[in-house]
Amino acid sequence: MRARSGLTAGQIAQLVGGEIIGPADVVVAGVAPLDRAGPGDLAFLVSDRYRPYLARTAAGAVLLSRAHRDEPTGPATRIVSADPHAAMRRALEALYPADSPEWGVHPSARIGGGVRWTGRIAVGAGAALGRDVCLGDGCVVADHAVLEDGATLGAGCRIESHAVVHSGAVLGDRVLVRAGARVGGKGFSFVRTESGHEPVPQVGRCVIGNDVEIGANTTVDRGGIGDTVVGTGTKIDNLVQVAHNVRVGSNCVIMAQVGIAGSTVVEDDVMLAGQAGLADHLTVGRGARVAAQSGVIGDIEPGATVSGYPARGHRGVLRQTAALARLAPLVESLERMISRDDR
């Protein structure tokens, strides 16, 4: 992403609602880590872990928390914020404004019969829109993306290159589908018969709420009979599998390589860390936290934090791990005693 021509530290401080310390006329045109920043960059310090880099940084200015306001070393120009993470987000948006789409339909795009839209849209080269697709105002369909028959998008959606929104899927407003993702495809459901595994028709929909992000190469299957649902404000990382009939609540965070098996319910405000696996037909209660690589095979209470396989209370897992570490020297001592007795 290209940065703009630059902003002064004083302008950035005003944009983010921060306090400026030192020369306010220092111009920065980009953002970089403390250890790689140059004189034209804004760097970021919020954790004591990175304090050693502050003394050595060549950054023109640094954005930091109030706890680090008076650090004795580092750039003279500082922007102090009560919420440095939110301030850095606003600074990034100012320094790296999003590219404006080329509104209109590219001549090479394929537009099916009955396609309709409201306001202006952008459809890129090689994109394909099936029959009766409906697009809201401000939708962007990037090069070679596919919207199958009957797909419905609300206002301000963005479908990146080579993503597919399958037939009958319904997306709310401001949904972002990253490159290569598949939304509303057929789920994995078979019945064993004498002649082998016979596929079960998947006739439900895939319904995505407002302000949802679906990561690159993630798959969200359509429902078997009912709908697969992803609630408003939920963010899904890359390489996630959401199976048929799953219901994900609002404002959840689902990280890379998570797998959610069919008909599982994930309630609001849940966090699923990387590579967690959830079995089918269970419920993860509101506000629960599932640690990385956990294997969830039963219901999780609201607000609980679990880890391990099978997933259970995180504190208990930590105690068991500590106990195993203390057990090893005892086993070694026991083996030495047995060896002496054998002699």
C-alpha positions in Angstrom: 0.0 0.0 0.0 1.3 3.4 -0.9 1.7 6.1 1.7 0.6 9.7 1.1 3.1 12.5 0.7 3.3 13.0 4.5 1.9 14.7 7.6 3.6 16.6 10.4 3.7 15.1 13.8 1.5 17.9 15.0 -1.2 17.1 12.4 -1.1 13.4 13.4 -1.4 14.3 17.1 -4.5 16.4 16.2 -6.0 13.6 14.2 -5.5 11.0 16.9 -6.4 13.3 19.8 -2.9 12.9 21.3 -0.4 15.2 23.1 2.5 16.4 21.1 5.9 16.6 22.8 8.9 18.2 21.0 9.1 19.6 17.5 5.6 19.4 15.9 6.8 20.2 12.4 8.6 16.8 11.9 7.2 15.3 8.7 6.5 11.5 8.5 5.2 9.7 5.4 5.1 6.1 6.7 4.9 3.8 9.7 7.6 1.3 10.6 8.8 -0.8 13.6 11.2 0.9 16.0 14.1 -1.2 14.9 13.6 -0.5 11.2 12.2 3.0 11.2 13.9 5.9 9.4 13.7 9.7 9.8 10.6 9.8 7.7 8.7 7.2 9.7 6.4 7.2 12.7 7.2 4.3 15.1 5.1 2.8 17.9 5.8 1.9 21.5 3.2 0.5 23.8 4.9 -2.4 25.6 7.9 -2.6 27.9 9.1 -5.5 25.8 10.2 -3.1 23.1 11.7 -0.3 25.2 15.3 -1.3 24.3 14.6 -0.5 20.7 13.5 3.1 21.6 17.1 4.2 22.4 18.3 3.0 19.0 15.5 3.9 16.7 16.0 6.4 13.9 12.3 7.2 13.7 11.3 10.8 13.1 8.6 10.5 15.7 7.2 7.9 18.0 3.6 7.3 19.2 3.5 5.9 22.7 1.3 5.4 25.7 1.2 7.7 28.7 3.2 5.1 30.7 6.2 5.7 28.4 5.7 9.5 28.0 8.9 10.4 29.8 11.3 7.8 28.6 14.8 9.3 28.8 15.9 8.0 25.3 14.3 8.0 21.9 13.0 10.6 19.4 12.4 14.1 20.7 9.1 14.2 18.9 6.5 12.1 20.6 2.8 11.7 20.3 1.3 10.5 23.6 -2.1 8.8 23.6 -4.3 7.3 26.3 -5.2 4.5 23.8 -2.1 4.1 21.6 -3.6 1.1 19.6 -6.6 3.1 18.5 -4.4 6.1 17.8 -2.1 4.0 15.6 -5.1 2.8 13.7 -6.2 6.3 13.0 -2.6 7.3 12.0 -2.4 4.4 9.6 -5.7 5.4 8.0 -4.4 9.0 7.6 -1.0 8.0 6.2 -2.2 5.1 4.0 -5.6 6.2 2.6 -7.5 3.4 0.9 -7.4 3.4 -2.9 -10.6 4.7 -4.5 -12.2 2.0 -6.7 -12.8 2.5 -10.4 -16.5 2.8 -10.4 -18.4 1.1 -13.2 -18.5 -2.4 -14.9 -15.3 -3.5 -16.7 -16.0 -4.5 -20.3 -14.7 -8.0 -19.7 -17.0 -8.7 -16.8 -19.8 -11.2 -17.3 -23.2 -9.9 -16.1 -26.1 -12.4 -16.0 -29.7 -11.7 -16.6 -31.7 -10.0 -13.9 -28.7 -8.5 -12.1 -29.6 -5.3 -10.4 -27.8 -2.8 -8.2 -28.4 0.5 -6.3 -26.2 3.5 -6.7 -22.7 3.1 -8.0 -20.7 -0.2 -8.1 -17.3 -1.4 -9.3 -17.0 -4.7 -11.1 -13.5 -5.6 -12.1 -11.9 -7.4 -15.1 -13.0 -11.0 -15.6 -15.5 -10.9 -12.7 -18.7 -12.9 -13.1 -22.2 -12.1 -11.8 -24.8 -14.8 -12.2 -28.5 -14.4 -12.7 -30.6 -12.3 -10.3 -27.6 -11.1 -8.3 -28.4 -8.0 -6.2 -25.8 -5.4 -5.2 -26.1 -2.6 -2.7 -24.7 0.9 -3.2 -20.9 1.1 -3.2 -20.2 -2.6 -3.6 -16.8 -3.5 -5.1 -16.3 -6.9 -6.9 -12.7 -7.2 -7.8 -11.0 -8.9 -10.8 -12.1 -12.5 -11.4 -14.4 -12.7 -8.4 -17.6 -14.7 -8.8 -21.1 -14.0 -7.5 -23.3 -17.0 -8.3 -27.0 -16.9 -9.1 -29.2 -15.1 -6.6 -26.3 -13.9 -4.3 -27.4 -10.7 -2.4 -24.9 -8.1 -1.1 -25.8 -5.1 1.0 -24.2 -1.7 0.7 -20.5 -1.2 0.8 -19.4 -4.8 0.4 -16.0 -5.7 -1.0 -15.4 -9.0 -2.7 -11.7 -9.4 -3.4 -10.0 -11.2 -6.4 -10.9 -14.9 -7.0 -13.3 -15.0 -4.1 -16.6 -16.8 -4.7 -20.0 -15.9 -3.2 -22.1 -19.0 -4.0 -25.7 -19.2 -5.0 -28.3 -17.8 -2.6 -25.8 -16.4 -0.1 -27.0 -13.2 1.7 -24.4 -10.6 2.8 -25.2 -7.6 5.0 -23.7 -4.2 4.7 -19.9 -3.5 4.6 -18.9 -7.2 4.4 -15.3 -7.8 3.3 -14.6 -11.2 1.6 -10.8 -11.6 1.2 -9.1 -13.1 -1.9 -9.8 -16.8 -2.5 -12.5 -17.1 0.1 -15.6 -19.2 -0.5 -18.9 -18.2 1.0 -22.1 -20.3 0.9 -20.7 -23.4 -0.8 -22.0 -26.9 -0.3 -21.3 -28.5 3.1 -19.7 -31.8 3.7 -22.6 -34.2 4.4 -23.0 -37.8 3.3 -25.2 -40.8 4.1 -23.6 -44.3 4.0 -25.6 -46.7 1.8 -24.9 -50.1 0.3 -23.5 -48.3 -2.8 -21.2 -46.0 -0.8 -21.3 -42.5 0.6 -24.2 -40.6 -1.0 -24.2 -36.8 -0.8 -27.0 -35.1 1.2 -28.4 -32.1 -0.7 -27.6 -28.8 1.0 -30.6 -26.5 0.6 -30.1 -23.9 3.3 -28.5 -20.4 2.9 -25.4 -18.7 4.2 -26.3 -15.5 5.9 -23.6 -13.0 6.8 -24.3 -10.0 9.1 -23.1 -6.4 8.8 -19.5 -5.4 9.2 -18.2 -9.0 8.9 -14.7 -9.8 7.6 -14.0 -13.2 6.0 -10.3 -13.9 5.6 -8.4 -15.2 2.5 -9.0 -18.8 1.6 -11.6 -19.2 4.3 -14.7 -21.3 3.6 -18.2 -20.7 5.1 -20.6 -23.5 4.0 -24.3 -23.0 3.3 -26.8 -24.7 5.6 -28.0 -28.2 5.1 -31.7 -27.4 5.8 -31.5 -24.3 8.0 -29.1 -21.5 7.5 -25.4 -21.0 8.3 -25.2 -17.7 10.1 -22.3 -15.3 10.9 -23.3 -12.4 13.2 -22.7 -8.7 12.9 -19.2 -7.5 13.5 -17.5 -10.9 13.6 -14.0 -11.1 12.2 -12.7 -14.3 10.6 -9.1 -14.8 9.8 -7.5 -16.7 6.9 -7.8 -20.5 6.3 -10.8 -21.0 8.6 -13.5 -23.6 8.0 -17.1 -22.9 9.1 -19.2 -25.9 8.4 -22.9 -26.2 7.4 -25.6 -25.1 9.9 -23.0 -23.4 12.2 -24.3 -20.3 13.9 -21.7 -17.7 14.9 -22.8 -14.8 17.0 -21.9 -11.1 16.9 -18.4 -9.6 17.5 -16.6 -12.9 17.6 -12.9 -13.2 16.6 -11.9 -16.4 14.9 -8.2 -16.8 14.1 -6.3 -18.7 11.5 -6.9 -22.4 10.8 -9.8 -22.8 13.2 -12.3 -25.5 12.2 -15.9 -25.4 13.4 -17.9 -28.6 12.6 -21.5 -28.7 11.6 -24.4 -27.4 13.7 -22.2 -25.9 16.4 -23.3 -22.7 18.0 -20.7 -20.0 18.9 -22.4 -17.3 20.9 -21.6 -13.5 20.9 -18.1 -12.1 21.9 -16.3 -15.5 21.7 -12.6 -15.7 20.8 -11.3 -18.8 19.0 -7.5 -18.8 18.8 -5.4 -20.3 16.0 -5.9 -23.9 15.1 -8.6 -24.6 17.6 -11.0 -27.3 16.6 -14.6 -27.5 17.5 -16.7 -30.7 17.3 -20.2 -30.8 15.9 -23.5 -30.0 17.7 -22.0 -28.2 20.7 -22.4 -24.7 22.2 -19.6 -22.2 23.0 -21.1 -19.8 25.5 -21.0 -16.0 25.2 -17.6 -14.4 25.9 -15.7 -17.7 26.1 -12.1 -17.9 25.1 -10.6 -21.0 23.4 -6.8 -21.1 23.4 -4.7 -22.0 20.4 -4.7 -25.7 19.2 -7.5 -26.6 21.7 -9.8 -29.5 20.9 -13.4 -28.7 22.0 -15.5 -31.8 22.3 -18.2 -30.5 24.7 -20.1 -27.4 25.6 -18.2 -24.5 27.0 -19.8 -22.3 29.7 -20.2 -18.5 29.0 -17.1 -16.5 29.9 -14.9 -19.6 30.4 -11.3 -19.8 29.2 -10.3 -23.2 28.0 -7.2 -24.9 26.5 -5.7 -28.3 25.7 -7.2 -31.5 24.4 -9.8 -32.2 25.3 -10.4 -28.5 26.1 -10.9 -27.7 29.8 -10.3 -24.9 32.2 -7.1 -23.1 31.3 -5.9 -22.7 34.9 -6.3 -26.5 35.5 -4.3 -27.2 32.3 -1.5 -24.9 33.5 -1.4 -26.7 36.9 -1.3 -30.1 35.2 1.6 -28.9 33.0 3.5 -27.6 36.0 2.9 -30.9 37.9 4.3 -32.9 35.0 7.4 -30.7 34.9 8.0 -31.4 38.6 7.3 -35.2 38.1 10.1 -35.7 35.7 13.0 -35.3 38.3 11.1 -37.7 40.6 10.9 -40.3 37.8 14.6 -40.0 37.2 15.4 -40.4 40.9 13.1 -43.5 41.0 14.9 -45.0 38.0 18.3 -44.5 39.7 17.0 -46.2 42.9 15.7 -49.2 40.9 19.0 -49.4 39.0 21.0 -49.6 42.3 18.6 -52.2 43.7 19.1 -54.4 40.6 22.8 -54.4 41.1 
